[in-house]
Amino acid sequence: MSDLVAAAAAGKLDPVYVVSSDHPVLIDRALAAVRDAAVPASMRSWNYDVIEGKTTAARVITTCQTLPMMGALRMVMVRDLAATAADELAGLAAYLDAPSPSTVLFAITTKLDKRLKLYAAVAKKGWLHVLEAPRNPEPWIRAEAQARGVKLLPAAVGRLAEAVGADLSRLALCIDQLGLYTNGQPVTADDVDDLVADTRERTVFELTDAIGAADLPRALGAVASLADQRQSGIGVLAMLARHVRQLALCHVARIEGVARPQLPARLGVPPFVVDKLLPQARRYSAGALSRATELIATADWALKGHPDPAATGLAADAVASGAAQKTLGRQLGERLMLERLAAAIIASADPR
């Protein structure tokens, strides 16, 4: 529960809330908590106003200064300040110095620019709330499931976090769907796979994580599963190349002194994935990752039917040649290619 929601639930209300988030579910819950504390449901016909679309400072201030009818407080909700012109937002900043004691202003913005006068002033007074997803969504998933009366087994929690990531709105929807799907029975990882996750995608991630962890038996098992599913070898190589590139970016970020909070944006992944990538990157030197990229390019070259990599000057000692694949057939040839590739990359990891 966010500090905003907890304070509102305890009846502690500020005169102004400006809220921004990439997660609609967090905004909806913050709005509901403040509205429930400020205006009882029976009084909302008179004491709850919603301002939609482009507005003006004068309209917002006038609405906020209207006295409540037959109640202690009224509430004004502005749907999206981003639609309002910058000069109007500056005019609205004047209201912050003397907000109405009988009104709670709750304004949402989809574009937060702290350089603008209004947002800087709201932040200074402590009335700006940027609602973010937790770094690791698993505790949020467990709490959400408990609140909804859905029993999630530990493996299902991890699988749901892996399949959906930190998209809290989708996670909330998936938990509801899983509760209906299992009809009161505990939700298993297989239930998540059946209803939410793509099994092929899961197995590719199992392969990339196994290689990142330098776990050859697990990597070979993932390759076998991919072969059984007749997954495209070229698609697997694309995902593996992406993973190796992310590990290499971890090294670059460390050299450049990038702060931990900036890593998710730098790597293009949610924060909890960063927590997984960093220890994997420490297992592989920059040189080993460069070699892995070369091997993946060699394998991709061969899978696409080009001449054998040796003839082009690419490293070919650790992957199956195009000729070998033709001899074995597509399915076995791609499996051999991926097995050799995984073994060659893992062999370059630092022993632990």
C-alpha positions as CSV (number, residue, x, y, z in Angstrom):
1,M,0.0,0.0,0.0
2,S,1.4,3.4,-0.9
3,D,2.0,6.1,1.7
4,L,-0.8,8.2,0.0
5,V,-3.3,5.4,0.3
6,A,-2.3,4.5,3.8
7,A,-2.6,8.2,5.0
8,A,-6.0,8.6,3.3
9,A,-7.3,5.4,4.9
10,A,-6.2,6.8,8.3
11,G,-8.2,10.0,7.5
12,K,-5.2,12.2,6.9
13,L,-5.9,14.3,3.9
14,D,-3.9,17.0,2.2
15,P,-5.7,19.9,0.5
16,V,-4.1,19.1,-2.9
17,Y,-2.9,15.9,-4.6
18,V,-1.1,15.8,-7.9
19,V,-0.6,12.2,-9.0
20,S,1.4,10.7,-11.9
21,S,2.0,7.1,-12.7
22,D,2.5,4.7,-15.6
23,H,0.2,2.3,-13.8
24,P,-3.5,3.1,-14.0
25,V,-4.4,0.7,-11.2
26,L,-2.2,2.7,-8.8
27,I,-3.9,5.9,-9.8
28,D,-7.4,4.4,-9.5
29,R,-6.6,3.1,-6.0
30,A,-5.1,6.4,-4.8
31,L,-8.2,8.2,-6.2
32,A,-10.6,5.8,-4.5
33,A,-8.8,6.1,-1.1
34,V,-8.8,9.9,-1.1
35,R,-12.4,10.1,-2.4
36,D,-13.7,7.6,0.2
37,A,-12.0,9.6,3.0
38,A,-13.1,13.0,1.7
39,V,-16.7,12.5,0.5
40,P,-19.1,9.7,1.6
41,A,-20.8,7.9,-1.4
42,S,-24.1,9.3,-0.4
43,M,-22.8,12.9,-0.7
44,R,-21.0,12.7,-4.1
45,S,-23.9,13.9,-6.1
46,W,-23.3,17.3,-4.5
47,N,-19.8,17.4,-3.4
48,Y,-17.7,15.6,-6.0
49,D,-16.8,17.4,-9.3
50,V,-14.8,15.9,-12.2
51,I,-13.1,18.3,-14.7
52,E,-12.4,16.6,-18.0
53,G,-10.2,17.7,-20.9
54,K,-8.5,21.0,-21.4
55,T,-9.3,23.4,-18.7
56,T,-8.2,26.8,-17.2
57,A,-6.8,27.8,-13.9
58,A,-9.9,30.0,-13.3
59,R,-12.3,27.1,-13.7
60,V,-10.4,24.8,-11.4
61,I,-9.9,27.5,-8.7
62,T,-13.5,28.6,-8.9
63,T,-14.7,25.0,-8.5
64,C,-12.4,24.4,-5.6
65,Q,-13.6,27.5,-3.8
66,T,-17.3,26.5,-4.0
67,L,-18.5,25.5,-0.5
68,P,-19.6,21.9,0.2
69,M,-23.3,21.2,0.4
70,M,-24.5,19.5,3.6
71,G,-21.1,18.1,4.2
72,A,-17.7,18.9,5.7
73,L,-15.7,18.5,2.5
74,R,-16.0,18.5,-1.2
75,M,-13.6,17.0,-3.8
76,V,-12.5,18.2,-7.2
77,M,-10.9,15.8,-9.6
78,V,-9.0,17.0,-12.6
79,R,-8.7,14.1,-15.1
80,D,-5.5,15.1,-16.8
81,L,-3.5,18.3,-16.2
82,A,-1.3,17.4,-19.3
83,A,-4.2,18.7,-21.5
84,T,-3.9,22.1,-19.9
85,A,-1.7,24.9,-21.3
86,A,1.5,25.7,-19.5
87,D,0.4,29.3,-18.7
88,E,-2.8,28.0,-17.2
89,L,-0.8,25.6,-15.0
90,A,1.3,28.5,-13.8
91,G,-1.9,30.3,-12.9
92,L,-3.1,27.3,-10.9
93,A,0.1,27.4,-8.9
94,A,-1.2,30.5,-7.1
95,Y,-4.0,28.3,-5.5
96,L,-1.4,26.3,-3.6
97,D,-0.6,29.2,-1.4
98,A,-4.1,29.4,0.0
99,P,-6.1,26.2,-0.9
100,S,-9.7,26.0,0.2
101,P,-9.9,24.3,3.7
102,S,-13.2,22.7,2.7
103,T,-12.0,21.2,-0.7
104,V,-9.6,18.4,-1.6
105,L,-8.2,18.8,-5.1
106,F,-7.0,15.6,-6.8
107,A,-5.3,16.2,-10.1
108,I,-3.8,13.5,-12.4
109,T,-1.1,14.2,-15.0
110,T,0.1,11.8,-17.7
111,K,3.0,14.1,-18.5
112,L,5.0,15.2,-15.5
113,D,7.5,18.0,-16.2
114,K,9.0,19.1,-12.9
115,R,10.4,22.2,-14.6
116,L,7.0,23.7,-14.8
117,K,6.0,26.1,-12.0
118,L,3.0,24.1,-10.8
119,Y,4.8,20.8,-10.4
120,A,7.8,22.4,-8.8
121,A,5.6,24.1,-6.3
122,V,3.5,21.0,-5.6
123,A,6.6,19.0,-5.1
124,K,8.0,21.5,-2.6
125,K,4.9,21.3,-0.5
126,G,4.9,17.5,-0.5
127,W,1.7,17.2,-2.5
128,L,3.2,15.5,-5.6
129,H,2.9,11.8,-5.7
130,V,4.7,9.7,-8.4
131,L,3.3,6.2,-8.0
132,E,5.8,3.5,-9.2
133,A,5.7,-0.3,-9.4
134,P,7.9,-2.1,-6.9
135,R,11.3,-3.3,-8.1
136,N,10.3,-6.9,-7.5
137,P,6.6,-7.5,-8.3
138,E,6.3,-10.8,-6.4
139,P,5.4,-9.3,-3.0
140,W,2.8,-7.1,-4.8
141,I,1.4,-10.2,-6.5
142,R,1.1,-12.1,-3.3
143,A,-0.6,-9.2,-1.5
144,E,-3.0,-8.6,-4.5
145,A,-3.9,-12.3,-4.6
146,Q,-4.6,-12.4,-0.9
147,A,-6.8,-9.3,-1.1
148,R,-8.8,-10.9,-3.9
149,G,-9.0,-14.3,-2.1
150,V,-6.9,-16.1,-4.8
151,K,-4.5,-18.8,-3.7
152,L,-1.2,-18.6,-5.6
153,L,1.4,-21.2,-5.0
154,P,5.0,-19.8,-4.8
155,A,5.9,-21.2,-8.2
156,A,2.9,-19.5,-9.7
157,V,3.9,-16.2,-8.2
158,G,7.3,-16.4,-9.8
159,R,5.9,-17.6,-13.1
160,L,3.4,-14.7,-13.2
161,A,6.1,-12.1,-12.5
162,E,8.2,-13.6,-15.2
163,A,5.4,-13.7,-17.8
164,V,3.9,-10.3,-17.2
165,G,6.7,-8.3,-15.5
166,A,5.9,-5.1,-13.6
167,D,2.7,-4.2,-15.5
168,L,0.5,-3.9,-12.4
169,S,-2.7,-3.4,-14.2
170,R,-2.2,-6.5,-16.3
171,L,-1.1,-8.4,-13.2
172,A,-4.3,-7.5,-11.3
173,L,-6.4,-8.6,-14.3
174,C,-4.4,-11.9,-14.6
175,I,-4.9,-12.6,-10.9
176,D,-8.7,-12.2,-11.3
177,Q,-8.7,-14.4,-14.4
178,L,-6.6,-17.1,-12.6
179,G,-9.0,-17.1,-9.6
180,L,-11.9,-17.7,-12.0
181,Y,-10.0,-20.3,-14.0
182,T,-9.1,-22.4,-10.9
183,N,-12.5,-21.8,-9.2
184,G,-11.1,-21.6,-5.7
185,Q,-8.3,-24.2,-6.1
186,P,-4.6,-23.1,-5.6
187,V,-3.1,-21.6,-8.7
188,T,-0.1,-23.5,-10.0
189,A,2.7,-22.5,-12.4
190,D,1.0,-24.7,-15.0
191,D,-2.2,-22.7,-14.6
192,V,-0.3,-19.5,-15.3
193,D,1.2,-21.1,-18.4
194,D,-2.2,-22.3,-19.6
195,L,-4.0,-19.0,-19.2
196,V,-1.3,-16.2,-19.2
197,A,2.1,-17.2,-20.5
198,D,3.3,-18.4,-23.8
199,T,5.1,-21.7,-23.1
200,R,7.6,-21.2,-26.0
201,E,8.5,-17.8,-24.7
202,R,9.0,-19.3,-21.2
203,T,11.4,-22.0,-22.5
204,V,13.5,-19.4,-24.4
205,F,13.8,-17.4,-21.2
206,E,14.8,-20.6,-19.4
207,L,17.6,-21.0,-21.9
208,T,18.8,-17.4,-21.6
209,D,18.7,-17.6,-17.8
210,A,20.5,-20.9,-17.8
211,I,23.3,-19.6,-20.0
212,G,23.5,-16.4,-17.9
213,A,23.8,-18.6,-14.8
214,A,26.4,-20.8,-16.6
215,D,24.2,-23.9,-15.9
216,L,24.9,-26.2,-18.8
217,P,22.6,-29.1,-17.7
218,R,19.7,-26.7,-17.4
219,A,20.6,-25.0,-20.7
220,L,20.7,-28.3,-22.5
221,G,17.3,-29.2,-21.0
222,A,15.8,-26.0,-22.3
223,V,17.3,-26.6,-25.8
224,A,15.6,-30.1,-25.8
225,S,12.3,-28.5,-24.8
226,L,12.6,-26.0,-27.6
227,A,13.4,-28.7,-30.1
228,D,10.3,-30.7,-29.0
229,Q,8.2,-27.6,-29.5
230,R,9.7,-27.1,-32.9
231,Q,10.6,-23.5,-32.0
232,S,12.4,-21.5,-34.7
233,G,16.1,-21.6,-34.1
234,I,16.5,-18.2,-35.6
235,G,14.0,-16.8,-33.1
236,V,15.8,-18.4,-30.3
237,L,19.1,-16.9,-31.5
238,A,17.5,-13.4,-31.6
239,M,16.4,-13.7,-28.0
240,L,19.8,-15.0,-27.0
241,A,21.6,-12.2,-28.8
242,R,19.3,-9.7,-26.9
243,H,20.2,-11.3,-23.6
244,V,24.0,-11.2,-24.3
245,R,23.6,-7.6,-25.4
246,Q,21.9,-6.7,-22.1
247,L,24.8,-8.4,-20.2
248,A,27.3,-6.4,-22.2
249,L,25.4,-3.2,-21.4
250,C,25.7,-4.0,-17.7
251,H,29.5,-3.9,-18.1
252,V,29.3,-0.6,-20.1
253,A,27.0,0.9,-17.4
254,R,29.4,-0.1,-14.6
255,I,32.3,1.5,-16.5
256,E,30.4,4.7,-17.1
257,G,29.2,4.8,-13.4
258,V,25.5,4.6,-14.2
259,A,23.5,4.7,-11.0
260,R,21.4,1.7,-10.1
261,P,18.0,3.5,-10.4
262,Q,18.9,4.5,-14.0
263,L,19.7,0.9,-15.1
264,P,16.2,-0.2,-16.0
265,A,15.8,2.6,-18.6
266,R,19.4,2.0,-19.8
267,L,18.8,-1.7,-20.3
268,G,15.2,-1.5,-21.4
269,V,13.9,-3.9,-18.7
270,P,11.9,-3.8,-15.5
271,P,13.9,-3.2,-12.2
272,F,13.5,-6.8,-11.1
273,V,15.1,-8.1,-14.3
274,V,18.1,-5.8,-13.6
275,D,18.4,-7.7,-10.3
276,K,18.8,-10.9,-12.3
277,L,21.0,-9.5,-15.1
278,L,23.7,-8.0,-12.8
279,P,25.0,-11.2,-11.2
280,Q,24.8,-12.9,-14.6
281,A,27.0,-10.2,-16.1
282,R,29.6,-10.7,-13.4
283,R,30.0,-14.3,-14.6
284,Y,31.1,-13.2,-18.0
285,S,33.9,-10.8,-19.0
286,A,33.4,-8.2,-21.7
287,G,35.7,-10.4,-23.9
288,A,33.6,-13.5,-23.3
289,L,30.4,-11.6,-24.2
290,S,32.0,-10.3,-27.4
291,R,33.0,-13.9,-28.3
292,A,29.4,-15.0,-27.5
293,T,28.0,-12.4,-29.9
294,E,30.4,-13.7,-32.6
295,L,29.3,-17.2,-32.1
296,I,25.6,-16.3,-32.2
297,A,26.2,-14.4,-35.5
298,T,27.9,-17.5,-36.8
299,A,25.0,-19.7,-35.9
300,D,22.5,-17.3,-37.4
301,W,24.6,-17.2,-40.6
302,A,24.5,-21.0,-40.8
303,L,20.8,-21.3,-40.0
304,K,19.8,-18.9,-42.7
305,G,21.5,-21.1,-45.3
306,H,24.5,-19.0,-46.1
307,P,27.9,-20.6,-46.9
308,D,29.7,-22.2,-44.0
309,P,31.0,-19.5,-41.6
310,A,34.6,-20.7,-42.0
311,A,34.6,-19.5,-45.6
312,T,33.6,-16.0,-44.5
313,G,36.2,-15.7,-41.8
314,L,33.6,-16.0,-38.9
315,A,34.4,-18.3,-36.0
316,A,32.9,-21.7,-36.7
317,D,34.6,-24.0,-34.3
318,A,31.8,-24.1,-31.7
319,V,28.7,-24.3,-33.9
320,A,27.4,-26.8,-36.4
321,S,28.0,-25.9,-40.0
322,G,25.3,-25.5,-42.6
323,A,26.3,-28.8,-44.2
324,A,26.0,-30.6,-40.9
325,Q,22.5,-29.3,-40.5
326,K,21.5,-30.4,-44.0
327,T,22.7,-33.9,-43.2
328,L,20.8,-34.1,-39.9
329,G,17.7,-32.3,-41.0
330,R,16.2,-29.0,-39.7
331,Q,15.0,-30.1,-36.3
332,L,18.1,-32.1,-35.2
333,G,20.5,-29.7,-37.0
334,E,19.1,-26.7,-35.0
335,R,19.1,-28.7,-31.8
336,L,22.8,-29.6,-32.3
337,M,23.6,-25.9,-33.2
338,L,21.9,-24.6,-30.0
339,E,23.5,-27.2,-27.8
340,R,27.0,-26.5,-29.1
341,L,26.4,-22.7,-28.9
342,A,25.2,-22.9,-25.3
343,A,28.1,-25.1,-24.3
344,A,30.6,-22.8,-26.0
345,I,29.2,-19.7,-24.3
346,I,29.0,-21.3,-20.9
347,A,32.6,-22.6,-21.2
348,S,33.8,-18.9,-21.3
349,A,32.1,-18.0,-18.0
350,D,34.2,-17.4,-14.9
351,P,34.2,-20.5,-12.7
352,R,32.3,-20.1,-9.4
